Amino acid sequence: MIRHHFELRETIATILAERQEHLDAACEALRTARHDVERTIAREPFFQATFEPFRPQRGGKTVLRMAGAAESAGVGPMAAVAGAIAWAGVEAMVGAGARFGVIDNGGDIALVSDREVRVGLHAGDAPVSDRFAFVVPPCEQILGICTSSATVGPSISFGIADAVTVFSPDVALADAWATAVCNRITPDDQSVLDCLDPAGVTGLLAIIGEWTCSWGSVPRLVRAEVDEELITAGYGRLLGNG
């Protein structure tokens, strides 16, 4: 197993691959996706600044995925940037023949796997943090596991949740909805869960201190010791609102 640290300006990711050619494909795709976003920002700076859905006049696949996810979740397109970039990387790994590949882009994960994978749950100072992991069954199709937090990492959030984790085969959508729910959910108001797109989001787990709630289909949780040294620093959003 190859574990590779990838860094390109604000994008900081961990890549897991079985073969060097799969890793090379992932790195090249991450660079291409990142450049797609940067070119769009250079042409239309509002794409980066807005907290509302916005579709630029033109852009590549990553940018269009971000814009579409933002429209669904009602957030700015940069809320989906880390997930969309990770998605591009794993797509390239699959295109290079990989049956296993994981990219953790600052807490927003895209993966494909021919085996069971455990994904640690990190929720800052919440009591459950670093004590549990999701058991993700083998998946032939790419899966997004994206987390937003108001208490961990540099991303802008208007809520109070320690962690909101969203599961979706549309990785950009998972990232955007994690942001949207984290911005709005509180222990006294779970109405935002009624707005989730059932056609795109498959499951959600939200944690605020000792309080948790789930929606849809969420992989089972098991006790685990999560090594904080393996947590990828959460700077993958180009200073966006993810």
VMD Tcl script that draws the C-alpha trace (Angstrom):
set ca {
  {0.00 0.00 0.00}
  {1.29 3.45 -0.95}
  {0.42 6.39 1.31}
  {1.29 9.67 -0.38}
  {1.08 13.24 0.91}
  {-0.02 15.59 -1.87}
  {0.24 19.35 -1.50}
  {-0.47 22.08 -4.05}
  {-0.92 25.48 -2.45}
  {-4.03 25.24 -0.23}
  {-4.89 21.71 -1.39}
  {-3.46 19.22 1.11}
  {-4.48 15.62 0.59}
  {-3.56 12.07 1.51}
  {-3.71 9.48 -1.27}
  {-3.85 5.72 -0.71}
  {-3.02 3.60 -3.74}
  {-1.86 0.09 -4.52}
  {0.25 0.84 -7.59}
  {2.49 3.71 -8.62}
  {0.58 4.29 -11.85}
  {-2.64 4.74 -9.88}
  {-0.90 7.28 -7.65}
  {0.55 9.13 -10.64}
  {-2.91 9.32 -12.24}
  {-4.39 10.71 -9.03}
  {-1.74 13.41 -8.64}
  {-2.09 14.58 -12.23}
  {-5.88 14.73 -11.91}
  {-5.69 16.69 -8.65}
  {-3.45 19.25 -10.34}
  {-5.77 19.51 -13.34}
  {-8.86 19.91 -11.16}
  {-7.16 22.50 -9.00}
  {-6.09 24.49 -12.07}
  {-9.66 24.34 -13.40}
  {-10.88 25.99 -10.20}
  {-8.08 28.57 -10.18}
  {-8.73 29.60 -13.79}
  {-12.41 30.09 -13.01}
  {-11.61 32.23 -9.97}
  {-9.22 34.35 -12.06}
  {-11.95 34.97 -14.66}
  {-14.83 35.34 -12.19}
  {-13.68 36.13 -8.63}
  {-17.30 35.98 -7.42}
  {-17.10 32.20 -7.84}
  {-14.80 32.06 -4.83}
  {-16.36 34.83 -2.75}
  {-20.06 34.05 -2.80}
  {-21.93 32.04 -0.17}
  {-24.85 31.59 -2.56}
  {-25.18 29.25 -5.56}
  {-23.43 30.60 -8.63}
  {-22.83 29.10 -12.06}
  {-19.86 30.62 -13.91}
  {-19.99 31.39 -17.60}
  {-17.56 28.58 -18.33}
  {-15.49 25.99 -16.57}
  {-14.27 22.41 -16.69}
  {-15.79 19.29 -15.15}
  {-14.70 20.05 -11.59}
  {-16.08 23.60 -11.67}
  {-19.39 22.47 -13.17}
  {-19.72 19.77 -10.52}
  {-19.11 22.33 -7.80}
  {-21.71 24.69 -9.25}
  {-24.31 21.93 -9.57}
  {-23.75 20.69 -6.02}
  {-23.98 24.26 -4.70}
  {-27.33 24.75 -6.40}
  {-28.69 21.59 -4.80}
  {-27.52 22.47 -1.29}
  {-28.07 26.23 -1.45}
  {-24.46 27.18 -0.69}
  {-21.57 28.80 -2.53}
  {-19.66 26.63 -5.02}
  {-16.48 26.70 -2.96}
  {-18.32 24.62 -0.36}
  {-17.84 21.69 -2.75}
  {-14.26 22.32 -3.86}
  {-12.43 19.77 -1.71}
  {-14.86 16.97 -2.51}
  {-14.90 17.79 -6.21}
  {-11.11 17.79 -6.44}
  {-10.84 14.49 -4.53}
  {-13.49 13.02 -6.85}
  {-11.42 13.92 -9.90}
  {-8.41 12.17 -8.40}
  {-10.18 8.90 -7.65}
  {-11.86 8.95 -11.06}
  {-8.41 9.07 -12.62}
  {-7.27 6.17 -10.45}
  {-10.22 4.09 -11.65}
  {-9.42 5.09 -15.22}
  {-5.89 3.77 -14.67}
  {-7.30 0.41 -13.59}
  {-7.49 0.82 -9.83}
  {-10.02 -1.19 -7.85}
  {-8.84 0.49 -4.65}
  {-8.11 4.16 -4.15}
  {-8.70 6.73 -1.42}
  {-8.15 10.48 -1.45}
  {-8.67 12.42 1.77}
  {-8.69 16.11 0.86}
  {-8.72 17.84 4.23}
  {-11.50 15.66 5.65}
  {-13.46 15.28 2.41}
  {-12.93 11.76 1.11}
  {-13.49 10.08 -2.23}
  {-12.89 6.36 -2.41}
  {-13.39 3.21 -4.41}
  {-12.60 -0.12 -2.80}
  {-12.73 -3.84 -3.38}
  {-12.53 -4.43 0.37}
  {-13.94 -3.15 3.64}
  {-12.51 0.22 4.69}
  {-12.65 1.89 8.10}
  {-12.91 5.66 8.13}
  {-12.19 7.32 11.47}
  {-14.64 9.77 12.98}
  {-12.95 13.02 14.05}
  {-15.21 15.61 15.71}
  {-12.91 17.88 17.66}
  {-13.64 17.88 21.39}
  {-16.92 15.95 21.10}
  {-16.92 12.88 23.40}
  {-17.18 10.43 20.49}
  {-14.30 11.98 18.56}
  {-11.44 9.61 17.67}
  {-13.20 6.69 19.37}
  {-15.25 5.36 16.48}
  {-14.88 4.57 12.79}
  {-17.33 4.01 9.95}
  {-17.12 0.54 8.45}
  {-17.53 1.17 4.72}
  {-18.31 -2.01 2.76}
  {-16.64 -2.72 -0.59}
  {-17.88 -0.33 -3.27}
  {-17.27 -0.68 -6.98}
  {-18.57 2.84 -7.59}
  {-16.91 5.95 -6.20}
  {-18.29 7.06 -2.83}
  {-17.99 10.47 -1.21}
  {-17.63 10.79 2.58}
  {-17.43 14.50 3.33}
  {-17.34 16.26 6.67}
  {-17.90 19.88 7.68}
  {-17.27 21.29 11.14}
  {-17.84 24.55 12.95}
  {-15.21 23.69 15.58}
  {-12.43 21.93 13.65}
  {-10.32 23.34 10.84}
  {-10.21 26.71 9.05}
  {-13.40 26.52 6.97}
  {-16.09 29.13 7.47}
  {-19.23 27.79 9.17}
  {-22.32 29.54 10.51}
  {-23.38 26.64 12.73}
  {-22.20 24.97 15.92}
  {-21.79 21.30 14.92}
  {-18.59 19.48 15.79}
  {-19.03 17.36 12.67}
  {-21.56 16.72 9.93}
  {-20.61 13.79 7.71}
  {-22.52 13.19 4.47}
  {-22.38 10.13 2.21}
  {-23.11 10.30 -1.51}
  {-21.83 8.82 -4.78}
  {-21.66 12.46 -5.93}
  {-18.64 13.58 -3.93}
  {-19.14 17.29 -4.66}
  {-22.75 16.98 -3.49}
  {-21.66 15.29 -0.27}
  {-19.26 18.17 0.41}
  {-21.83 20.87 -0.35}
  {-24.54 19.27 1.78}
  {-22.15 18.73 4.68}
  {-21.55 22.47 4.64}
  {-25.24 23.33 4.29}
  {-26.31 21.13 7.19}
  {-23.40 22.19 9.40}
  {-24.36 25.82 8.80}
  {-27.95 25.32 9.95}
  {-28.46 22.34 12.24}
  {-28.83 22.70 16.04}
  {-30.08 20.26 18.72}
  {-33.39 22.15 18.80}
  {-33.85 22.38 15.04}
  {-33.31 19.43 12.73}
  {-35.64 20.75 10.01}
  {-32.71 21.12 7.61}
  {-32.67 17.32 7.35}
  {-36.07 17.48 5.65}
  {-34.46 19.45 2.81}
  {-31.82 16.84 1.93}
  {-31.89 15.65 -1.66}
  {-32.82 11.95 -1.43}
  {-31.78 11.44 -5.03}
  {-28.20 12.40 -4.28}
  {-27.45 12.11 -0.57}
  {-27.59 8.59 0.83}
  {-26.81 9.22 4.50}
  {-25.78 11.75 7.13}
  {-24.45 11.78 10.69}
  {-24.34 15.01 12.72}
  {-22.54 15.48 16.05}
  {-22.86 18.40 18.44}
  {-21.16 17.64 21.74}
  {-22.88 14.60 23.22}
  {-25.86 14.90 20.86}
  {-25.99 13.01 17.56}
  {-28.55 12.42 14.84}
  {-28.53 10.40 11.64}
  {-30.50 10.41 8.41}
  {-30.71 7.86 5.60}
  {-28.26 5.00 5.31}
  {-25.06 5.44 7.31}
  {-22.29 2.80 7.53}
  {-22.16 1.12 10.92}
  {-19.89 2.58 13.55}
  {-17.44 0.49 15.54}
  {-15.11 1.40 18.35}
  {-11.69 2.33 17.11}
  {-8.60 4.21 18.16}
  {-8.14 6.92 15.54}
  {-4.55 7.99 15.07}
  {-4.57 11.78 14.85}
  {-1.24 11.65 13.00}
  {-3.15 10.21 10.03}
  {-5.69 13.05 9.87}
  {-5.13 15.20 6.81}
  {-4.93 18.92 7.61}
  {-8.14 20.64 6.58}
  {-6.91 23.34 4.26}
  {-8.29 21.92 1.02}
  {-10.95 24.51 0.27}
  {-8.92 27.37 -1.19}
  {-10.18 29.48 1.73}
  {-13.75 28.69 0.63}
  {-16.92 28.24 2.63}
  {-16.74 24.46 3.00}
}
mol new
graphics top color blue
foreach p $ca { graphics top sphere $p radius 0.5 }
foreach p [lrange $ca 0 end-1] q [lrange $ca 1 end] { graphics top cylinder $p $q radius 0.2 }
display resetview
